[in-house]
């Protein structure tokens, strides 16, 4: 089952985070959350398998520290 681990502010950020997770061996996906706004392309959810959620979240936290 897929679970949301992060909500990105736009598609570019979502794609960057998805690629980071995939590089680390985590199967990840993105999907638009809600409707696109007038000023941007809207929010995007980062999803991973529920069994990999803790590891994926840790990877995102480590990346934010660097």
Number of C-alpha atoms within 10 A of each C-alpha: 7 15 16 17 18 17 17 20 15 17 18 12 15 22 17 12 21 22 16 17 21 14 10 12 11 18 16 23 20 19 14 17 15 10 10 13 9 7 6 10 14 16 20 24 22 24 22 25 17 13 11 16 18 12 14 25 15 11 16 16 11 10 11 8 6 5
